C-alpha cells in the first residue's frame, strides 16, 4: 500500500479550500481535488508491504510534533506535477524543522528524499496540462490538531485517501 504522513484540515479550512477550488478556471482533463482529499503532505513514504505498515505507525507514534499554523498564501501552477496548489510563501521554521525530523526518522525505513526542500502546500486541482489564469486569492490559515499516516489508493479515476493512524499535535512548550 502507498503511504504518506500528512496534516488534515479542520472543517472550516476544508470549506475555505472548497470555495477556492470552485473559482478555478480549469478545463480539459483537469480535475479539482475532492474536499475529503485536502491535506498537507509532511513526508511521502511510498509503497509499503502490508506487513510493514506497523513500522510507520510506530514511527509516527514516537514523534512529538508540535502544533503550528501555516499561512497558505500563494496560488501556483506546478507544471512538473500538473497541479494547481495553494502554497505557503514562507514555511514556519518550526514546522520545517519538524518535517525534517519526520523525514529523518522515516528515510532509513525506505523513502529517499531529494535535495528539494519541503514546502507546505495543499493541492487544489490535478492533471492540469496548461497553466490556468490564476486569480489572486486570499490566504488560508491552516491549523491542525493532529497529524496522520495516510493510505493513498490511486487505482480509480480519482485518488482516495484513508487515515491509517493519527496522533495529536502537542501544544507549543
C-alpha positions as CSV (number, residue, x, y, z in Angstrom):
1,X,0.0,0.0,0.0
2,X,1.1,3.6,-0.7
3,X,1.6,5.7,2.4
4,X,2.4,9.3,3.4
5,X,2.3,11.4,6.6
6,X,0.0,14.5,6.4
7,X,-1.8,17.3,8.2
8,X,-5.6,17.2,7.6
9,X,-7.7,20.4,7.6
10,X,-10.4,21.2,10.1
11,X,-13.9,21.7,8.7
12,X,-13.6,25.5,8.3
13,X,-10.3,25.1,6.4
14,X,-11.9,22.4,4.2
15,X,-14.8,24.8,3.4
16,X,-12.4,27.7,2.5
17,X,-10.4,25.4,0.2
18,X,-13.5,24.1,-1.4
19,X,-14.6,27.7,-2.1
20,X,-11.2,28.5,-3.7
21,X,-11.4,25.4,-5.9
22,X,-14.8,26.4,-7.2
23,X,-13.3,29.7,-8.5
24,X,-10.5,27.9,-10.5
25,X,-10.9,28.1,-14.3
26,X,-9.7,24.6,-15.3
27,X,-10.5,22.8,-18.5
28,X,-9.9,19.5,-20.3
29,X,-8.7,16.5,-18.3
30,X,-8.0,18.7,-15.3
31,X,-10.0,17.8,-12.2
32,X,-10.5,19.5,-8.8
33,X,-9.4,17.7,-5.7
34,X,-12.3,16.4,-3.7
35,X,-12.7,18.2,-0.4
36,X,-12.3,15.0,1.6
37,X,-8.8,14.6,0.0
38,X,-7.4,18.0,1.0
39,X,-4.2,17.6,3.0
40,X,-0.7,19.0,3.5
41,X,1.9,16.2,3.0
42,X,4.7,16.1,5.6
43,X,6.6,13.1,4.3
44,X,5.9,10.8,1.4
45,X,6.7,7.1,2.2
46,X,5.7,5.3,-1.0
47,X,4.8,1.6,-1.5
48,X,4.9,-0.4,1.7
49,X,4.0,-4.1,2.1
50,X,1.0,-4.7,4.4
51,X,3.2,-6.4,6.9
52,X,5.4,-3.3,7.3
53,X,2.8,-0.7,8.0
54,X,3.3,-1.2,11.7
55,X,6.8,0.2,11.4
56,X,5.5,3.5,10.1
57,X,2.7,3.6,12.7
58,X,5.3,3.1,15.4
59,X,7.5,5.9,13.9
60,X,4.6,8.3,13.9
61,X,3.7,7.4,17.5
62,X,7.2,8.1,18.7
63,X,7.3,11.6,17.3
64,X,6.2,14.6,19.4
65,X,5.3,17.0,16.6
66,X,4.1,20.4,17.8
67,X,1.1,22.4,16.7
68,X,1.7,25.5,14.5
69,X,-0.2,27.5,11.9
70,X,0.6,27.5,8.2
71,X,-0.5,30.5,6.1
72,X,-1.2,29.2,2.6
73,X,-0.9,32.4,0.6
74,X,0.2,31.7,-2.9
75,X,-1.9,30.1,-5.6
76,X,0.5,28.5,-8.1
77,X,0.7,26.2,-11.1
78,X,3.3,23.4,-10.8
79,X,3.9,22.2,-14.3
80,X,6.0,19.1,-13.4
81,X,3.2,17.8,-11.2
82,X,0.5,19.3,-13.5
83,X,-1.2,20.7,-10.3
84,X,-2.6,23.9,-9.0
85,X,-1.7,24.3,-5.4
86,X,-2.2,26.8,-2.6
87,X,1.3,27.0,-1.1
88,X,3.0,28.8,1.8
89,X,5.3,31.6,0.6
90,X,7.1,31.2,3.9
91,X,7.1,27.9,5.7
92,X,7.1,28.3,9.5
93,X,10.6,27.5,10.7
94,X,9.3,25.2,13.5
95,X,7.2,23.2,11.0
96,X,10.1,22.9,8.5
97,X,12.3,21.6,11.4
98,X,9.6,19.1,12.4
99,X,9.1,17.9,8.8
100,X,12.9,17.4,8.6
101,X,12.8,15.4,11.8
102,X,9.9,13.2,10.5
103,X,11.8,12.6,7.2
104,X,14.9,11.7,9.1
105,X,13.0,9.1,11.1
106,X,11.2,7.7,8.0
107,X,14.1,7.8,5.5
108,X,16.1,4.9,6.9
109,X,13.0,2.8,6.6
110,X,12.9,3.2,2.8
111,X,11.9,6.5,1.2
112,X,14.6,8.7,-0.4
113,X,14.2,12.4,-0.4
114,X,15.9,14.6,-2.9
115,X,17.7,17.9,-2.4
116,X,14.5,19.9,-2.9
117,X,13.4,21.4,0.4
118,X,9.9,20.7,1.7
119,X,7.3,23.3,1.1
120,X,3.9,23.4,2.7
121,X,1.0,23.2,0.1
122,X,-2.4,21.8,-0.5
123,X,-3.3,20.6,-4.0
124,X,-6.4,22.2,-5.4
125,X,-6.5,20.6,-8.9
126,X,-4.7,17.8,-10.7
127,X,-4.0,16.8,-14.3
128,X,-3.8,20.5,-15.3
129,X,-2.0,20.3,-18.6
130,X,-1.7,24.1,-19.1
131,X,-1.2,26.8,-16.6
132,X,-4.6,28.4,-16.0
133,X,-5.1,32.1,-15.3
134,X,-4.8,32.2,-11.6
135,X,-6.7,34.8,-9.7
136,X,-5.5,36.5,-6.6
137,X,-6.8,34.5,-3.7
138,X,-7.0,35.4,0.0
139,X,-4.7,33.3,2.2
140,X,-5.9,30.3,4.2
141,X,-4.7,29.8,7.7
142,X,-4.3,26.1,8.3
143,X,-4.1,24.8,11.9
144,X,-4.2,21.1,12.5
145,X,-4.9,19.3,15.8
146,X,-3.2,16.1,14.7
147,X,-1.0,14.5,12.0
148,X,-1.9,11.3,10.3
149,X,-0.4,8.3,8.5
150,X,-2.4,8.1,5.3
151,X,-3.1,5.4,2.7
152,X,-3.3,6.5,-1.0
153,X,-5.4,4.4,-3.3
154,X,-4.8,5.6,-6.9
155,X,-6.3,2.8,-8.9
156,X,-9.6,4.5,-9.9
157,X,-10.3,7.7,-11.7
158,X,-9.7,9.7,-8.5
159,X,-7.3,9.1,-5.6
160,X,-8.8,8.0,-2.4
161,X,-7.0,8.8,0.9
162,X,-7.7,6.9,4.1
163,X,-6.4,7.6,7.6
164,X,-4.3,4.6,8.8
165,X,-3.5,6.2,12.2
166,X,-3.4,9.7,13.8
167,X,-1.5,11.4,16.6
168,X,-2.3,14.6,18.4
169,X,0.0,17.6,17.8
170,X,1.4,18.9,21.0
171,X,0.9,22.4,22.3
172,X,4.0,24.6,22.0
173,X,6.1,24.5,25.1
